Amino acid sequence: MQKSNKPYSSDNRQQRYAKAKTNPTVTKPMYQSNQHQSKSVPTNTPKRRMLRLGILILVALLALGGLFAAFTSGSKSSGSHGGSGPTYVVGSPGPGAFAPPISLPSTSGGTFNLAAYRGQQVLLYFQEGVTCQPCWTQLQGIDANLGTFRALGITQVVSIAIDPASALREMVASNTITTPVLADSTGVVSNAYHTNSYGMMGASEDGHTFVLVSKTGKILWRADFGGPPHYTMYVPVTSLLSDLRAGLAHTRP
């Protein structure tokens, strides 16, 4: 085979280049393939950063919500009680604990001393005081049903409020109350029983709490009605007696 005697020229180079473009088996120059490589997409754009930040905030809020739910559920460890009437919680000191001592001026005259009633069952009714008319209506209902309370073995019922004795005597007279009302004007007894933790007035007033003290001086039953969310200041006597019976059925003197 004879070699071509045609000299190498730029025209020959152009012809070969044109032939390579139309022939699919001819490999294109490397510099052409580089031009068609896809560009890398940036992964740290402001939009992506904002999306990640939003996800982190959402996770943090969900975690805080879980902690809040756990905390609030733990703070109500005593649970809610009560039948068809108003519900209540059981504060501390509760059933099984010895009742803190009580020695307070009474609207019946003299001083009421809880220790003097050892051997008898005493029902304590802590209430909001002179500004709470439903509380005095509650006492009127108790007065009207004293025989039913005594049938449950309760010898004495007394009410306690953080008010001066003179103001309580006026309320007793105007509402025709026979149950003794004790003046805890300094709040020392209410603080000992923590009954001023279950009302709408804060620590300055009691809520609506009943505490049954046994013959041995221990608490048999307790019901704190006055706390949130309902801030109950009156319990129908039929409901109160029903709750009292149910509580006594699960306790021992």
C-alpha positions in Angstrom: 0.0 0.0 0.0 1.4 3.3 -1.0 1.4 6.2 1.3 -0.4 9.3 0.2 1.9 12.0 -1.1 -0.6 14.7 -0.2 1.1 17.1 2.2 -0.6 17.6 5.7 -2.6 20.8 5.6 -5.1 22.7 7.7 -7.7 21.7 5.1 -7.1 18.0 5.8 -7.4 18.7 9.6 -10.8 20.4 9.1 -12.1 17.5 7.0 -11.1 14.9 9.6 -12.8 17.0 12.4 -16.0 17.2 10.3 -15.9 13.5 9.8 -15.5 12.8 13.5 -18.5 15.0 14.3 -20.8 12.8 12.1 -19.3 9.5 13.1 -20.7 8.3 16.5 -17.9 5.8 17.0 -15.3 8.6 17.2 -14.6 9.7 20.7 -15.1 13.3 21.3 -12.3 15.3 22.7 -12.0 15.4 26.5 -12.4 19.1 26.7 -15.9 18.8 25.2 -17.2 16.2 27.7 -16.1 18.4 30.6 -18.3 21.2 29.3 -21.4 19.0 29.8 -20.7 17.8 33.4 -23.5 18.7 35.8 -22.7 21.4 38.3 -22.8 20.5 42.0 -25.8 21.9 43.9 -24.8 23.9 47.0 -26.1 22.2 50.2 -25.7 25.1 52.6 -28.1 27.7 51.1 -30.0 30.1 53.5 -33.2 28.3 52.7 -31.8 25.0 53.8 -30.4 26.6 57.0 -33.7 28.1 57.9 -35.4 24.7 57.3 -33.0 22.9 59.7 -33.5 25.7 62.3 -37.2 25.3 62.1 -37.0 21.6 62.6 -34.7 22.0 65.6 -37.1 24.6 67.2 -40.1 22.2 66.6 -38.2 19.3 68.3 -37.3 21.6 71.3 -41.0 22.7 71.7 -42.2 19.1 71.6 -39.7 18.2 74.2 -40.7 21.1 76.5 -44.3 20.1 76.1 -43.6 16.6 77.2 -41.7 17.8 80.3 -44.5 20.2 81.2 -47.1 17.4 80.9 -44.9 15.2 83.1 -44.5 17.9 85.6 -48.2 18.8 85.8 -49.3 15.2 86.0 -46.8 14.6 88.8 -48.0 17.6 90.8 -51.5 16.1 91.0 -50.3 12.8 92.3 -53.2 12.6 94.7 -55.6 12.5 91.8 -59.2 13.6 91.5 -61.9 12.1 93.7 -65.6 12.5 94.1 -68.8 11.0 92.9 -71.5 12.7 90.9 -70.8 16.0 92.7 -67.8 18.3 92.7 -64.4 16.7 92.5 -61.6 17.1 95.0 -58.0 16.4 95.6 -56.3 15.0 98.7 -53.8 17.4 100.2 -51.1 16.9 102.8 -51.2 16.0 105.6 -53.6 13.3 104.4 -55.1 10.1 105.7 -52.8 8.2 108.1 -50.9 11.3 109.3 -51.4 12.8 112.7 -53.6 15.9 112.6 -51.6 19.0 113.6 -52.7 20.6 116.9 -55.4 23.2 117.0 -56.0 25.8 119.7 -58.1 28.7 118.5 -60.7 31.2 119.7 -64.3 29.9 119.0 -67.4 31.8 118.1 -69.1 29.6 120.8 -66.9 31.2 123.4 -63.5 30.2 124.8 -60.9 28.3 123.0 -61.3 25.1 121.0 -58.5 22.6 121.6 -58.5 19.6 119.3 -56.5 17.5 121.8 -59.5 17.7 124.2 -61.5 15.7 121.7 -59.2 12.7 121.7 -61.5 9.6 121.7 -64.0 11.4 119.4 -64.2 11.9 115.7 -64.0 15.6 114.6 -64.8 17.0 111.2 -62.8 20.2 110.4 -64.2 22.5 107.7 -61.7 25.1 106.5 -63.3 27.9 104.5 -62.6 31.2 102.9 -64.3 33.3 105.6 -66.4 36.4 105.9 -66.2 37.3 102.1 -67.5 33.9 101.0 -71.3 33.7 101.2 -71.4 30.2 99.7 -69.2 29.0 102.6 -71.8 30.2 105.1 -74.5 28.5 103.0 -72.4 25.4 103.4 -72.4 25.7 107.1 -76.2 26.2 107.1 -76.5 22.9 105.2 -74.2 21.1 107.7 -76.2 22.5 110.6 -79.4 21.2 109.1 -77.9 17.7 108.7 -75.9 17.3 111.9 -77.9 14.2 112.8 -76.7 12.5 109.6 -73.1 13.4 110.4 -73.4 12.1 113.9 -74.8 8.8 112.5 -71.4 8.4 110.8 -69.7 8.6 114.2 -68.7 12.3 113.9 -69.1 13.9 117.4 -68.1 17.4 116.6 -68.0 19.7 113.5 -66.0 22.9 113.6 -65.2 25.4 110.8 -61.9 27.4 110.5 -61.2 30.7 108.7 -58.4 33.1 108.5 -60.4 36.0 109.9 -60.7 37.9 113.3 -63.0 36.4 115.8 -65.2 39.5 115.9 -65.9 39.4 112.2 -66.7 35.7 112.4 -69.1 36.2 115.3 -71.0 38.7 113.2 -71.3 36.3 110.3 -72.4 33.5 112.6 -75.1 35.7 114.0 -76.3 37.0 110.7 -76.5 33.5 109.1 -77.9 31.8 112.2 -75.0 29.3 112.4 -74.8 26.9 115.4 -71.6 25.1 114.3 -68.5 26.7 116.1 -66.3 28.7 113.8 -62.6 29.1 114.8 -60.6 32.3 114.2 -57.2 31.4 112.7 -56.3 35.1 112.3 -52.6 34.5 112.0 -53.0 31.5 109.7 -50.8 29.2 111.8 -53.3 26.3 111.7 -54.1 26.8 108.0 -50.4 26.7 107.2 -49.9 23.5 109.2 -52.7 21.8 107.3 -51.8 23.5 104.0 -55.5 24.3 103.4 -54.6 27.8 102.1 -53.0 26.1 99.1 -56.4 25.1 97.7 -58.2 28.3 97.1 -58.6 31.3 94.8 -57.1 33.9 97.2 -53.6 32.4 97.6 -52.1 31.8 101.0 -54.1 34.7 102.6 -57.3 32.6 102.8 -58.3 29.0 103.1 -60.0 27.2 100.2 -62.8 24.7 100.8 -61.3 21.7 102.7 -62.8 19.0 104.9 -60.6 17.0 107.2 -61.9 14.1 109.4 -59.8 13.4 112.5 -60.1 10.0 114.2 -60.4 9.2 117.8 -56.6 8.5 117.9 -55.8 11.9 116.4 -55.0 10.7 113.0 -56.5 12.0 109.8 -59.1 9.5 108.4 -60.3 11.4 105.3 -59.5 14.7 103.5 -61.1 16.5 100.6 -59.7 19.7 99.1 -62.5 21.1 96.9 -61.4 24.7 96.6 -58.5 24.5 94.1 -58.3 25.0 90.4 -59.8 24.7 87.9 -63.3 25.1 89.5 -62.5 26.7 92.9 -65.5 25.1 94.5 -66.9 27.0 97.5 -70.0 25.0 98.0 -70.6 21.3 98.0 -74.2 20.0 98.3 -74.5 18.2 101.6 -75.8 15.0 99.9 -72.6 14.9 97.8 -70.4 15.7 100.8 -71.9 12.9 102.9 -71.6 10.5 99.9 -67.9 11.4 99.5 -67.4 11.1 103.3 -68.9 7.6 103.4 -66.8 6.4 100.4 -63.7 7.8 102.1 -64.4 6.1 105.4 -65.0 2.8 103.6 -61.3 2.7 102.6 -59.8 3.9 105.8 -59.1 2.7 109.4 -59.2 4.7 112.6 
